[in-house]
Amino acid sequence: MYWAEFLTVALIHLLAVASPGPDFAVVLKESVAHGRRAGLFTAWGVGTGILLHVAYSLLGIGLLVSQSVLLFNLLKYLAAAYLVYIGIRALRAQPAPELALPQADGVLRTARASFVAGFVTNGLNPKATLFFLSLFTVVINPHTPLTVQACYGLYLAVATALWFTLVALLFSHDRVRRGFARLGHWFDRLMGGVLVLLGIKIAFSELR
């Protein structure tokens, strides 16, 4: 009896996750700059971040955040600061050694660092907070059992991780990476600029 509701949730999520945003930018950057392993862990970090939004939506905390200008502003400034921080680091990227695939900052990216980058980028995104709040308060019937809603949330996390896994696999392919390597540090700087702009956009977003 919940299939119609689930399909609605899945369709809305598909349209949201496919639109470029901070999650896409960070997975793309990690995949190109650090390779497939880093890209995959970043994608899984983003997917795990979804569970955070699902958890507080089920607990009703999302409603509290949406009604508190102070909490919303705190969340958005944390998210903006983080995106600007990693964006500035990318803007400072130096040319990679010739014939070498790009390796940002000249160090090997750890799986933990990549996972955290994805998790924090998604978890601190206030737009994601409002998206899941609207999803769990408007689209999903409040009388739907919490166990069913939790299953929806698990699907959203897995679907998000799978989508960004595909993104990571595509952009971490050697041919693709070598193509980006011809642009080298300019690509890192471009993605850094995108992340900084996204951070600024989030900082100036308003609670509606």
Backbone as a printed PyTorch tensor [residue, N CA C, xyz], in Angstrom:
tensor([[[  0.8120,  -1.2140,   0.0000],
         [  0.0000,   0.0000,   0.0000],
         [  0.8520,   1.2730,   0.0000]],

        [[  2.1610,   1.1280,   0.2190],
         [  3.0380,   2.3000,   0.2710],
         [  3.8620,   2.4680,  -1.0020]],

        [[  3.5880,   1.6410,  -2.0190],
         [  4.3880,   1.6920,  -3.2440],
         [  4.2620,   3.0420,  -3.9550]],

        [[  3.0530,   3.5860,  -4.0170],
         [  2.8510,   4.8710,  -4.7000],
         [  3.6510,   5.9700,  -4.0070]],

        [[  3.6130,   5.9610,  -2.6960],
         [  4.3670,   6.9580,  -1.9230],
         [  5.8670,   6.7760,  -2.1270]],

        [[  6.3070,   5.5310,  -2.1190],
         [  7.7320,   5.2460,  -2.3130],
         [  8.2000,   5.7050,  -3.6910]],

        [[  7.4110,   5.4390,  -4.7280],
         [  7.7910,   5.8460,  -6.0790],
         [  7.8690,   7.3680,  -6.1970]],

        [[  6.9860,   8.0660,  -5.4960],
         [  7.0350,   9.5310,  -5.4910],
         [  8.3210,  10.0140,  -4.8380]],

        [[  8.6370,   9.4210,  -3.7010],
         [  9.8760,   9.7780,  -2.9890],
         [ 11.0930,   9.4920,  -3.8620]],

        [[ 11.1020,   8.3260,  -4.5110],
         [ 12.2420,   7.9340,  -5.3480],
         [ 12.4140,   8.8850,  -6.5270]],

        [[ 11.3040,   9.3060,  -7.1440],
         [ 11.3820,  10.2110,  -8.2920],
         [ 11.9060,  11.5840,  -7.8800]],

        [[ 11.3790,  12.1130,  -6.7830],
         [ 11.8290,  13.4200,  -6.2990],
         [ 13.3150,  13.3700,  -5.9540]],

        [[ 13.7240,  12.2850,  -5.3100],
         [ 15.1340,  12.1300,  -4.9360],
         [ 16.0200,  12.0360,  -6.1610]],

        [[ 15.5680,  11.3110,  -7.1830],
         [ 16.3550,  11.1640,  -8.4040],
         [ 16.6120,  12.5270,  -9.0480]],

        [[ 15.5780,  13.3500,  -9.1100],
         [ 15.7190,  14.6770,  -9.7080],
         [ 16.6530,  15.5540,  -8.8780]],

        [[ 16.5950,  15.3940,  -7.5650],
         [ 17.4300,  16.2090,  -6.6790],
         [ 18.8900,  15.7790,  -6.7340]],

        [[ 19.1450,  14.4700,  -6.6810],
         [ 20.5180,  13.9810,  -6.6160],
         [ 21.2370,  14.1510,  -7.9470]],

        [[ 20.4850,  14.1790,  -9.0490],
         [ 21.1070,  14.3060, -10.3700],
         [ 21.4940,  15.7450, -10.6940]],

        [[ 20.9540,  16.7020,  -9.9430],
         [ 21.2990,  18.1040, -10.2090],
         [ 22.6380,  18.4350,  -9.5670]],

        [[ 23.5440,  19.0930, -10.3020],
         [ 24.8810,  19.4080,  -9.7670],
         [ 24.7940,  20.2720,  -8.5130]],

        [[ 25.6220,  19.9580,  -7.5570],
         [ 25.6710,  20.7030,  -6.3070],
         [ 26.9620,  20.4000,  -5.5830]],

        [[ 27.0590,  20.7300,  -4.2990],
         [ 28.2890,  20.4740,  -3.5330],
         [ 28.7180,  19.0080,  -3.5490]],

        [[ 27.7510,  18.0810,  -3.4390],
         [ 28.0890,  16.6550,  -3.4270],
         [ 28.7630,  16.2450,  -4.7400]],

        [[ 28.1690,  16.6470,  -5.8500],
         [ 28.7330,  16.3170,  -7.1590],
         [ 30.1190,  16.9280,  -7.3130]],

        [[ 30.2700,  18.1720,  -6.8900],
         [ 31.5500,  18.8630,  -7.0330],
         [ 32.6540,  18.1810,  -6.2440]],

        [[ 32.3530,  17.7660,  -5.0130],
         [ 33.3990,  17.1720,  -4.1800],
         [ 33.7570,  15.7650,  -4.6680]],

        [[ 32.7600,  14.9920,  -5.1400],
         [ 33.0510,  13.6510,  -5.6730],
         [ 33.8770,  13.7700,  -6.9570]],

        [[ 33.5050,  14.7160,  -7.8080],
         [ 34.2520,  14.9420,  -9.0430],
         [ 35.6900,  15.3320,  -8.7520]],

        [[ 35.8780,  16.2500,  -7.8210],
         [ 37.2240,  16.7120,  -7.4780],
         [ 38.0740,  15.5760,  -6.9220]],

        [[ 37.5230,  14.8180,  -5.9910],
         [ 38.2830,  13.7210,  -5.3680],
         [ 38.6260,  12.6460,  -6.3970]],

        [[ 37.6910,  12.3520,  -7.2890],
         [ 37.9100,  11.2910,  -8.2810],
         [ 39.0120,  11.6610,  -9.2600]],

        [[ 38.9720,  12.8990,  -9.7520],
         [ 39.9620,  13.3340, -10.7400],
         [ 41.3180,  13.5670, -10.0920]],

        [[ 41.3100,  14.2050,  -8.9360],
         [ 42.5750,  14.5790,  -8.3000],
         [ 43.2670,  13.4060,  -7.6170]],

        [[ 42.4940,  12.4700,  -7.0620],
         [ 43.1030,  11.4230,  -6.2420],
         [ 42.8270,   9.9960,  -6.7130]],

        [[ 41.9770,   9.8260,  -7.7170],
         [ 41.7660,   8.4940,  -8.2630],
         [ 40.4920,   7.8060,  -7.8060]],

        [[ 40.3150,   6.5910,  -8.3110],
         [ 39.0640,   5.8470,  -8.1040],
         [ 38.7820,   5.5510,  -6.6460]],

        [[ 39.7900,   5.1130,  -5.9090],
         [ 39.5840,   4.7470,  -4.5070],
         [ 39.0660,   5.9380,  -3.7100]],

        [[ 39.6920,   7.0930,  -3.9010],
         [ 39.2630,   8.2970,  -3.1900],
         [ 37.8540,   8.6990,  -3.6170]],

        [[ 37.5770,   8.6200,  -4.9170],
         [ 36.2580,   8.9810,  -5.4090],
         [ 35.1650,   8.0900,  -4.8360]],

        [[ 35.4410,   6.7850,  -4.7660],
         [ 34.4540,   5.8560,  -4.2340],
         [ 34.1810,   6.1140,  -2.7570]],

        [[ 35.2270,   6.3300,  -1.9680],
         [ 35.0260,   6.5900,  -0.5470],
         [ 34.3030,   7.9180,  -0.3250]],

        [[ 34.5560,   8.8880,  -1.1970],
         [ 33.8350,  10.1560,  -1.1060],
         [ 32.3550,   9.9390,  -1.3960]],

        [[ 32.0670,   9.1410,  -2.4280],
         [ 30.6770,   8.8350,  -2.7800],
         [ 29.9660,   8.1370,  -1.6270]],

        [[ 30.6530,   7.1980,  -0.9990],
         [ 30.0520,   6.4760,   0.1280],
         [ 29.8930,   7.3910,   1.3380]],

        [[ 30.7790,   8.3540,   1.4830],
         [ 30.6270,   9.3390,   2.5520],
         [ 29.3880,  10.1890,   2.3450]],

        [[ 29.1540,  10.5820,   1.0930],
         [ 27.9490,  11.3580,   0.7620],
         [ 26.6970,  10.5280,   1.0700]],

        [[ 26.7120,   9.2610,   0.6550],
         [ 25.5770,   8.3790,   0.9190],
         [ 25.3110,   8.2040,   2.4060]],

        [[ 26.3800,   8.0740,   3.1890],
         [ 26.2290,   7.9280,   4.6360],
         [ 25.6890,   9.2070,   5.2540]],

        [[ 26.0750,  10.3450,   4.6850],
         [ 25.5620,  11.6200,   5.1770],
         [ 24.0530,  11.7050,   5.0680]],

        [[ 23.4910,  11.0240,   4.0710],
         [ 22.0270,  10.9990,   3.9050],
         [ 21.3590,  10.4140,   5.1500]],

        [[ 21.9980,   9.4100,   5.7440],
         [ 21.4210,   8.7770,   6.9320],
         [ 21.2950,   9.7630,   8.0820]],

        [[ 22.2200,  10.7270,   8.1370],
         [ 22.1450,  11.7530,   9.1660],
         [ 20.8770,  12.5910,   8.9960]],

        [[ 20.6040,  12.9930,   7.7520],
         [ 19.3920,  13.7780,   7.4780],
         [ 18.1310,  12.9640,   7.7670]],

        [[ 18.1690,  11.6850,   7.3870],
         [ 17.0150,  10.8150,   7.6270],
         [ 16.7640,  10.6780,   9.1250]],

        [[ 17.8390,  10.4990,   9.8900],
         [ 17.7100,  10.2850,  11.3340],
         [ 17.0390,  11.4670,  12.0160]],

        [[ 17.5350,  12.6900,  11.7520],
         [ 16.9220,  13.8180,  12.4540],
         [ 15.5440,  14.1770,  11.8870]],

        [[ 15.2790,  13.7930,  10.6310],
         [ 13.9400,  14.0070,  10.0880],
         [ 12.9350,  13.1120,  10.8000]],

        [[ 13.3280,  11.8720,  11.0490],
         [ 12.4510,  10.9390,  11.7550],
         [ 12.2540,  11.3580,  13.2080]],

        [[ 13.2900,  11.9700,  13.7810],
         [ 13.2030,  12.4060,  15.1820],
         [ 12.5090,  13.7510,  15.3300]],

        [[ 12.2800,  14.4330,  14.2110],
         [ 11.6170,  15.7300,  14.2740],
         [ 12.5520,  16.8930,  14.5060]],

        [[ 13.8750,  16.6260,  14.5460],
         [ 14.8460,  17.6990,  14.7770],
         [ 14.8930,  18.6380,  13.5780]],

        [[ 14.6730,  18.0770,  12.3830],
         [ 14.6920,  18.9060,  11.1840],
         [ 13.6600,  20.0210,  11.2580]],

        [[ 12.5010,  19.7150,  11.8640],
         [ 11.4570,  20.7250,  12.0110],
         [ 11.9330,  21.8510,  12.9250]],

        [[ 12.6680,  21.4690,  13.9840],
         [ 13.2080,  22.4640,  14.9070],
         [ 14.1990,  23.3800,  14.1960]],

        [[ 15.0760,  22.7780,  13.3660],
         [ 16.0580,  23.5750,  12.6300],
         [ 15.3750,  24.5360,  11.6750]],

        [[ 14.3260,  24.0650,  11.0110],
         [ 13.6340,  24.8920,  10.0270],
         [ 12.9190,  26.0750,  10.6770]],

        [[ 12.5660,  25.9320,  11.9550],
         [ 11.8370,  26.9920,  12.6410],
         [ 12.7540,  27.9020,  13.4510]],

        [[ 14.0300,  27.5390,  13.5520],
         [ 14.9810,  28.3370,  14.3190],
         [ 15.9690,  28.9960,  13.3660]],

        [[ 15.8910,  30.3020,  13.2590],
         [ 16.8080,  31.0390,  12.3940],
         [ 18.2410,  30.8680,  12.8810]],

        [[ 18.4340,  30.8460,  14.1900],
         [ 19.7780,  30.7070,  14.7660],
         [ 20.4120,  29.3760,  14.3790]],

        [[ 19.6660,  28.2800,  14.5580],
         [ 20.1970,  26.9570,  14.2300],
         [ 20.4460,  26.8200,  12.7330]],

        [[ 19.5190,  27.3440,  11.9420],
         [ 19.6880,  27.2700,  10.4950],
         [ 20.9260,  28.0400,  10.0530]],

        [[ 21.1090,  29.2470,  10.5960],
         [ 22.2760,  30.0580,  10.2320],
         [ 23.5750,  29.3960,  10.6740]],

        [[ 23.5620,  28.7730,  11.8500],
         [ 24.7550,  28.0750,  12.3290],
         [ 25.1250,  26.9540,  11.3770]],

        [[ 24.1200,  26.1880,  10.9590],
         [ 24.3510,  25.0770,  10.0450],
         [ 24.8670,  25.5570,   8.7030]],

        [[ 24.2420,  26.5900,   8.1630],
         [ 24.6290,  27.0480,   6.8280],
         [ 26.0230,  27.6710,   6.8370]],

        [[ 26.3930,  28.3740,   7.9190],
         [ 27.7240,  28.9800,   7.9670],
         [ 28.8160,  27.9200,   8.1370]],

        [[ 28.5090,  26.8690,   8.8800],
         [ 29.4550,  25.7550,   8.9900],
         [ 29.6690,  25.1080,   7.6280]],

        [[ 28.5700,  24.8780,   6.9070],
         [ 28.6590,  24.2670,   5.5800],
         [ 29.4200,  25.1720,   4.6220]],

        [[ 29.0980,  26.4630,   4.6470],
         [ 29.7570,  27.4140,   3.7500],
         [ 31.2570,  27.4830,   4.0420]],

        [[ 31.6080,  27.5360,   5.3220],
         [ 33.0210,  27.6230,   5.7060],
         [ 33.7940,  26.3990,   5.2410]],

        [[ 33.1670,  25.2310,   5.3770],
         [ 33.8530,  24.0000,   4.9650],
         [ 34.0840,  23.9780,   3.4560]],

        [[ 33.0610,  24.3390,   2.6820],
         [ 33.2030,  24.3380,   1.2270],
         [ 34.2230,  25.3760,   0.7660]],

        [[ 34.2040,  26.5470,   1.3870],
         [ 35.1850,  27.5750,   1.0360],
         [ 36.5940,  27.1120,   1.3850]],

        [[ 36.7290,  26.4300,   2.5130],
         [ 38.0400,  25.9290,   2.9420],
         [ 38.6330,  24.9510,   1.9300]],

        [[ 37.8500,  23.9260,   1.5460],
         [ 38.3980,  22.9510,   0.5970],
         [ 38.5270,  23.5670,  -0.7940]],

        [[ 37.6810,  24.5720,  -1.0840],
         [ 37.7910,  25.2630,  -2.3620],
         [ 39.0780,  26.0640,  -2.4510]],

        [[ 39.4320,  26.7660,  -1.3790],
         [ 40.6670,  27.5630,  -1.3540],
         [ 41.8900,  26.6600,  -1.4690]],

        [[ 41.8300,  25.4940,  -0.8210],
         [ 42.9390,  24.5400,  -0.9470],
         [ 43.1270,  24.1160,  -2.3930]],

        [[ 41.9990,  23.8990,  -3.0870],
         [ 42.0820,  23.5040,  -4.4950],
         [ 42.5840,  24.6590,  -5.3560]],

        [[ 42.2010,  25.8810,  -5.0020],
         [ 42.6410,  27.0520,  -5.7640],
         [ 44.1630,  27.2370,  -5.6850]],

        [[ 44.7560,  26.7100,  -4.6370],
         [ 46.2050,  26.8510,  -4.4430],
         [ 46.9870,  25.6880,  -5.0590]],

        [[ 46.3000,  24.8190,  -5.8040],
         [ 46.9600,  23.6550,  -6.4090],
         [ 48.0860,  24.0850,  -7.3370]],

        [[ 49.1770,  23.3290,  -7.3030],
         [ 50.3400,  23.6070,  -8.1420],
         [ 50.3850,  22.6210,  -9.3100]],

        [[ 51.0590,  22.9680, -10.3900],
         [ 51.1620,  22.0560, -11.5380],
         [ 51.7250,  20.6970, -11.1150]],

        [[ 51.1080,  19.6250, -11.6410],
         [ 51.5740,  18.2730, -11.3310],
         [ 52.7820,  17.9410, -12.1880]],

        [[ 53.6330,  16.9900, -11.7300],
         [ 54.7740,  16.5760, -12.5470],
         [ 54.3180,  16.0830, -13.9100]],

        [[ 55.0680,  16.3400, -14.9170],
         [ 54.6950,  15.9590, -16.2750],
         [ 54.5260,  14.4590, -16.4020]],

        [[ 53.5040,  14.0460, -17.1290],
         [ 53.1420,  12.6480, -17.3910],
         [ 52.5820,  11.9480, -16.1620]],

        [[ 52.4540,  12.6430, -15.0620],
         [ 51.8890,  12.0300, -13.8580],
         [ 50.4280,  12.4080, -13.7390]],

        [[ 49.6530,  11.4990, -13.1950],
         [ 48.2640,  11.8280, -12.9410],
         [ 48.2240,  12.8000, -11.7770]],

        [[ 47.2490,  13.7160, -11.7520],
         [ 47.2200,  14.7410, -10.7200],
         [ 47.0650,  14.1370,  -9.3310]],

        [[ 47.8130,  14.6530,  -8.3960],
         [ 47.7480,  14.2030,  -7.0100],
         [ 47.7670,  15.4480,  -6.1480]],

        [[ 46.6020,  15.9200,  -5.7610],
         [ 46.5050,  17.2060,  -5.0860],
         [ 47.3840,  17.2400,  -3.8490]],

        [[ 48.0530,  18.3830,  -3.6450],
         [ 48.9170,  18.6250,  -2.5100],
         [ 50.1180,  17.6870,  -2.4810]],

        [[ 50.2980,  16.8530,  -3.5080],
         [ 51.4530,  15.9810,  -3.5900],
         [ 51.4380,  14.8290,  -2.6060]],

        [[ 50.2790,  14.5240,  -2.0060],
         [ 50.1950,  13.4410,  -1.0400],
         [ 49.0880,  12.4800,  -1.4360]],

        [[ 49.2180,  11.2350,  -0.9910],
         [ 48.2150,  10.2200,  -1.2770],
         [ 47.0100,  10.4430,  -0.3750]],

        [[ 45.8590,  10.4990,  -0.9480],
         [ 44.6330,  10.7340,  -0.2030],
         [ 44.2150,   9.4610,   0.5180]],

        [[ 43.9650,   9.5360,   1.8110],
         [ 43.5420,   8.3610,   2.5530],
         [ 42.0470,   8.1220,   2.3620]],

        [[ 41.6340,   6.8720,   2.5440],
         [ 40.2180,   6.5310,   2.4070],
         [ 39.3890,   7.2980,   3.4350]],

        [[ 39.9210,   7.4390,   4.6340],
         [ 39.2080,   8.1470,   5.6900],
         [ 38.9930,   9.6130,   5.3330]],

        [[ 40.0240,  10.2470,   4.8090],
         [ 39.9200,  11.6640,   4.4440],
         [ 38.8850,  11.8630,   3.3430]],

        [[ 38.8720,  10.9780,   2.3680],
         [ 37.9070,  11.0790,   1.2780],
         [ 36.4810,  10.8510,   1.7820]],

        [[ 36.3130,   9.8500,   2.6440],
         [ 34.9950,   9.5530,   3.2070],
         [ 34.4770,  10.7440,   4.0080]],

        [[ 35.3390,  11.3180,   4.8330],
         [ 34.9490,  12.4640,   5.6590],
         [ 34.5750,  13.6570,   4.7850]],

        [[ 35.3280,  13.8650,   3.6920],
         [ 35.0210,  14.9720,   2.7790],
         [ 33.6110,  14.8440,   2.2290]],

        [[ 33.2260,  13.6280,   1.8170],
         [ 31.8800,  13.3990,   1.3020],
         [ 30.8150,  13.5210,   2.3770]],

        [[ 31.0890,  12.9480,   3.5410],
         [ 30.1250,  12.9510,   4.6400],
         [ 29.8460,  14.3630,   5.1370]],

        [[ 30.9180,  15.1310,   5.3670],
         [ 30.7550,  16.4910,   5.8920],
         [ 30.0840,  17.3960,   4.8670]],

        [[ 30.4750,  17.2590,   3.5920],
         [ 29.8750,  18.0910,   2.5440],
         [ 28.3680,  17.8890,   2.4890]],

        [[ 27.9190,  16.6420,   2.5640],
         [ 26.4880,  16.3600,   2.5270],
         [ 25.8170,  16.6660,   3.8580]],

        [[ 26.4510,  16.2380,   4.9510],
         [ 25.8380,  16.3760,   6.2690],
         [ 25.6040,  17.8080,   6.7000]],

        [[ 26.4890,  18.7350,   6.2580],
         [ 26.3640,  20.1320,   6.6650],
         [ 25.6070,  20.9910,   5.6560]],

        [[ 25.1190,  20.3730,   4.6000],
         [ 24.4290,  21.1350,   3.5630],
         [ 23.0110,  21.5100,   4.0210]],

        [[ 22.7480,  22.8020,   4.2920],
         [ 21.4120,  23.1830,   4.7800],
         [ 20.3160,  22.9550,   3.7460]],

        [[ 20.6890,  22.9650,   2.4570],
         [ 19.7000,  22.6780,   1.4250],
         [ 19.2060,  21.2410,   1.5520]],

        [[ 20.1280,  20.3390,   1.9080],
         [ 19.7390,  18.9420,   2.1260],
         [ 18.8250,  18.8370,   3.3390]],

        [[ 19.1140,  19.6530,   4.3610],
         [ 18.2580,  19.6630,   5.5530],
         [ 16.8230,  20.0160,   5.1890]],

        [[ 16.6690,  21.0850,   4.4240],
         [ 15.3280,  21.5200,   4.0420],
         [ 14.6730,  20.5420,   3.0770]],

        [[ 15.4910,  19.9190,   2.2060],
         [ 14.9430,  18.9370,   1.2600],
         [ 14.3330,  17.7610,   2.0210]],

        [[ 15.0840,  17.2180,   2.9820],
         [ 14.5850,  16.0540,   3.7140],
         [ 13.4580,  16.4230,   4.6600]],

        [[ 13.5030,  17.6450,   5.1790],
         [ 12.4050,  18.0970,   6.0180],
         [ 11.1090,  18.1310,   5.2160]],

        [[ 11.1680,  18.7270,   4.0140],
         [  9.9650,  18.8010,   3.1750],
         [  9.5210,  17.4130,   2.7330]],

        [[ 10.5090,  16.5430,   2.4860],
         [ 10.1910,  15.1860,   2.0410],
         [  9.4360,  14.4160,   3.1200]],

        [[  9.9400,  14.5300,   4.3630],
         [  9.3590,  13.7380,   5.4450],
         [  8.1590,  14.4070,   6.1150]],

        [[  7.8620,  15.6440,   5.7470],
         [  6.6990,  16.3020,   6.3490],
         [  5.5950,  16.5990,   5.3450]],

        [[  5.9510,  16.7120,   4.0710],
         [  4.9690,  17.0660,   3.0410],
         [  4.6550,  15.8800,   2.1310]],

        [[  5.7010,  15.2480,   1.6040],
         [  5.5100,  14.1650,   0.6430],
         [  5.0900,  12.8730,   1.3300]],

        [[  5.7840,  12.5470,   2.4150],
         [  5.4890,  11.3020,   3.1310],
         [  4.3750,  11.5480,   4.1430]],

        [[  3.3590,  10.7120,   4.0790],
         [  2.2260,  10.8340,   4.9880],
         [  2.6830,  10.6420,   6.4360]],

        [[  2.3050,  11.5540,   7.3470],
         [  2.7220,  11.4220,   8.7490],
         [  2.2260,  10.1370,   9.4060]],

        [[  1.1980,   9.5200,   8.8240],
         [  0.6690,   8.2720,   9.3790],
         [  1.4260,   7.0370,   8.8660]],

        [[  2.3440,   7.2550,   7.9370],
         [  3.1780,   6.1370,   7.4760],
         [  4.0440,   5.6630,   8.6380]],

        [[  4.0490,   4.3600,   8.9360],
         [  4.8340,   3.8540,  10.0710],
         [  6.3050,   4.2560,   9.9860]],

        [[  6.9130,   4.5010,  11.1470],
         [  8.3050,   4.9130,  11.1850],
         [  9.2310,   3.8760,  10.5590]],

        [[  8.8740,   2.6050,  10.6830],
         [  9.7110,   1.5620,  10.0790],
         [  9.7130,   1.6850,   8.5560]],

        [[  8.5540,   2.0160,   7.9900],
         [  8.4620,   2.2080,   6.5430],
         [  9.2320,   3.4490,   6.1370]],

        [[  9.0940,   4.5310,   6.9060],
         [  9.8400,   5.7520,   6.6170],
         [ 11.3410,   5.5190,   6.7130]],

        [[ 11.7440,   4.6980,   7.6800],
         [ 13.1670,   4.3700,   7.8240],
         [ 13.6670,   3.6000,   6.6010]],

        [[ 12.8070,   2.7350,   6.0630],
         [ 13.1690,   1.9970,   4.8440],
         [ 13.3190,   2.9580,   3.6670]],

        [[ 12.4400,   3.9600,   3.6030],
         [ 12.5940,   4.9970,   2.5720],
         [ 13.9670,   5.6560,   2.7100]],

        [[ 14.2970,   6.0020,   3.9430],
         [ 15.5690,   6.6790,   4.1990],
         [ 16.7580,   5.8280,   3.8180]],

        [[ 16.6820,   4.5310,   4.1190],
         [ 17.7690,   3.6260,   3.7560],
         [ 17.9220,   3.5590,   2.2450]],

        [[ 16.7970,   3.5090,   1.5430],
         [ 16.8470,   3.5160,   0.0770],
         [ 17.5100,   4.7920,  -0.4370]],

        [[ 17.1380,   5.9400,   0.1300],
         [ 17.7000,   7.2190,  -0.3100],
         [ 19.2170,   7.2460,  -0.1200]],

        [[ 19.6880,   6.6840,   0.9970],
         [ 21.1270,   6.6540,   1.2610],
         [ 21.8410,   5.7570,   0.2520]],

        [[ 21.2790,   4.5640,   0.0160],
         [ 21.8950,   3.6120,  -0.9150],
         [ 21.8570,   4.1560,  -2.3410]],

        [[ 20.7190,   4.7310,  -2.7380],
         [ 20.5840,   5.2750,  -4.0930],
         [ 21.5610,   6.4230,  -4.3170]],

        [[ 21.7340,   7.2640,  -3.2980],
         [ 22.6830,   8.3760,  -3.4090],
         [ 24.1030,   7.8630,  -3.5560]],

        [[ 24.4610,   6.8760,  -2.7250],
         [ 25.8030,   6.2990,  -2.7940],
         [ 26.0480,   5.6580,  -4.1610]],

        [[ 25.0500,   4.9610,  -4.6920],
         [ 25.1970,   4.3140,  -5.9990],
         [ 25.3550,   5.3420,  -7.1160]],

        [[ 24.5750,   6.4180,  -7.0530],
         [ 24.6720,   7.4580,  -8.0760],
         [ 26.0760,   8.0630,  -8.1000]],

        [[ 26.5720,   8.4290,  -6.9330],
         [ 27.8930,   9.0620,  -6.8890],
         [ 29.0240,   8.0500,  -7.0810]],

        [[ 28.7260,   6.7640,  -6.8470],
         [ 29.6980,   5.7280,  -7.2030],
         [ 29.8960,   5.7070,  -8.7100]],

        [[ 28.7970,   5.8260,  -9.4510],
         [ 28.8820,   5.8880, -10.9190],
         [ 29.6700,   7.1170, -11.3590]],

        [[ 29.4260,   8.2520, -10.6980],
         [ 30.1650,   9.4780, -11.0130],
         [ 31.6530,   9.2690, -10.7600]],

        [[ 31.9730,   8.6450,  -9.6160],
         [ 33.3730,   8.3980,  -9.2680],
         [ 34.0360,   7.4450, -10.2600]],

        [[ 33.3200,   6.4030, -10.6510],
         [ 33.8830,   5.4320, -11.6020],
         [ 34.1530,   6.0910, -12.9540]],

        [[ 33.2480,   6.9560, -13.3790],
         [ 33.4180,   7.6270, -14.6670],
         [ 34.6070,   8.5770, -14.6490]],

        [[ 34.6630,   9.4340, -13.6630],
         [ 35.6820,  10.4880, -13.6600],
         [ 37.0250,  10.0390, -13.1000]],

        [[ 37.0910,   8.8000, -12.5720],
         [ 38.3770,   8.2920, -12.1050],
         [ 39.0130,   7.3570, -13.1370]],

        [[ 38.3240,   7.1480, -14.2590],
         [ 38.8870,   6.3170, -15.3260],
         [ 40.1890,   6.9480, -15.8150]],

        [[ 41.2050,   6.0970, -16.0740],
         [ 42.5230,   6.6040, -16.4380],
         [ 42.4850,   7.5540, -17.6310]],

        [[ 41.6920,   7.2080, -18.6510],
         [ 41.6280,   8.0740, -19.8340],
         [ 41.0520,   9.4410, -19.4810]],

        [[ 40.0030,   9.4000, -18.6540],
         [ 39.3750,  10.6620, -18.2520],
         [ 40.3440,  11.4710, -17.4060]],

        [[ 40.9910,  10.8040, -16.4590],
         [ 41.9280,  11.5080, -15.5750],
         [ 43.1060,  12.0660, -16.3640]],

        [[ 43.5970,  11.2990, -17.3420],
         [ 44.7250,  11.8010, -18.1440],
         [ 44.2880,  12.9820, -19.0030]],

        [[ 43.0020,  12.9450, -19.4090],
         [ 42.4920,  14.0920, -20.1500],
         [ 42.4620,  15.3360, -19.2750]],

        [[ 42.0120,  15.1450, -18.0340],
         [ 42.0100,  16.2670, -17.1080],
         [ 43.4290,  16.6610, -16.7140]],

        [[ 44.3320,  15.6790, -16.7330],
         [ 45.7130,  15.9590, -16.3350],
         [ 46.3790,  16.9500, -17.2820]],

        [[ 45.9060,  16.9830, -18.5330],
         [ 46.4780,  17.9490, -19.4760],
         [ 46.2010,  19.3740, -19.0060]],

        [[ 45.0830,  19.5290, -18.2980],
         [ 44.7680,  20.8450, -17.7410],
         [ 45.4060,  21.0150, -16.3630]],

        [[ 45.7360,  19.8590, -15.7490],
         [ 46.4470,  19.8630, -14.4810],
         [ 45.8340,  20.7270, -13.4040]],

        [[ 46.6760,  21.6180, -12.8700],
         [ 46.2670,  22.4240, -11.7270],
         [ 45.1320,  23.3910, -12.0750]],

        [[ 44.9510,  23.6780, -13.3880],
         [ 43.8580,  24.5710, -13.7630],
         [ 42.5100,  23.9380, -13.4670]],

        [[ 42.4260,  22.6160, -13.6390],
         [ 41.1760,  21.9330, -13.3020],
         [ 40.9240,  22.0160, -11.7950]],

        [[ 41.9750,  21.7630, -10.9880],
         [ 41.8160,  21.8630,  -9.5340],
         [ 41.3380,  23.2640,  -9.1440]],

        [[ 41.9230,  24.2620,  -9.7900],
         [ 41.5430,  25.6370,  -9.4620],
         [ 40.1050,  25.9390,  -9.8890]],

        [[ 39.7030,  25.3720, -11.0300],
         [ 38.3280,  25.5540, -11.4830],
         [ 37.3500,  24.9510, -10.4840]],

        [[ 37.6190,  23.7000, -10.0770],
         [ 36.7370,  23.0500,  -9.1180],
         [ 36.7750,  23.7700,  -7.7750]],

        [[ 37.9480,  24.3040,  -7.4150],
         [ 38.0540,  25.0770,  -6.1820],
         [ 37.1810,  26.3070,  -6.2430]],

        [[ 37.1830,  26.9760,  -7.4030],
         [ 36.3310,  28.1470,  -7.5800],
         [ 34.8600,  27.7910,  -7.4740]],

        [[ 34.4750,  26.6410,  -8.0510],
         [ 33.0770,  26.1860,  -7.9700],
         [ 32.6830,  25.9490,  -6.5190]],

        [[ 33.5600,  25.2860,  -5.7590],
         [ 33.2690,  24.9960,  -4.3560],
         [ 33.1580,  26.2790,  -3.5340]],

        [[ 34.0320,  27.2340,  -3.8080],
         [ 33.9690,  28.5170,  -3.0940],
         [ 32.6530,  29.2280,  -3.4040]],

        [[ 32.2560,  29.2350,  -4.6850],
         [ 30.9970,  29.8740,  -5.0710],
         [ 29.7930,  29.1740,  -4.4370]],

        [[ 29.8460,  27.8490,  -4.3750],
         [ 28.7650,  27.1030,  -3.7310],
         [ 28.7000,  27.4430,  -2.2410]],

        [[ 29.8860,  27.5730,  -1.6250],
         [ 29.9280,  27.9470,  -0.2170],
         [ 29.3310,  29.3210,   0.0200]],

        [[ 29.6680,  30.2790,  -0.8540],
         [ 29.1300,  31.6370,  -0.7410],
         [ 27.6120,  31.6290,  -0.9520]],

        [[ 27.1650,  30.8320,  -1.9340],
         [ 25.7300,  30.7360,  -2.1970],
         [ 24.9840,  30.2140,  -0.9860]],

        [[ 25.5550,  29.1860,  -0.3390],
         [ 24.9300,  28.6220,   0.8590],
         [ 24.9200,  29.6470,   1.9820]],

        [[ 26.0260,  30.3970,   2.1300],
         [ 26.1340,  31.3890,   3.2000],
         [ 25.0530,  32.4590,   3.0970]],

        [[ 24.6580,  32.7840,   1.8630],
         [ 23.6650,  33.8330,   1.6590],
         [ 22.2490,  33.2910,   1.4510]],

        [[ 22.0960,  31.9700,   1.5960],
         [ 20.7550,  31.3920,   1.4670],
         [ 19.9150,  31.7880,   2.6820]],

        [[ 18.6250,  31.8790,   2.4860],
         [ 17.7200,  32.3000,   3.5490],
         [ 16.7290,  31.2050,   3.8770]],

        [[ 16.3250,  31.1960,   5.1180],
         [ 15.3150,  30.2410,   5.5720],
         [ 13.9390,  30.7290,   5.1370]],

        [[ 13.2380,  29.8750,   4.3940],
         [ 11.9030,  30.2680,   3.9140],
         [ 10.8480,  29.4160,   4.5870]]])
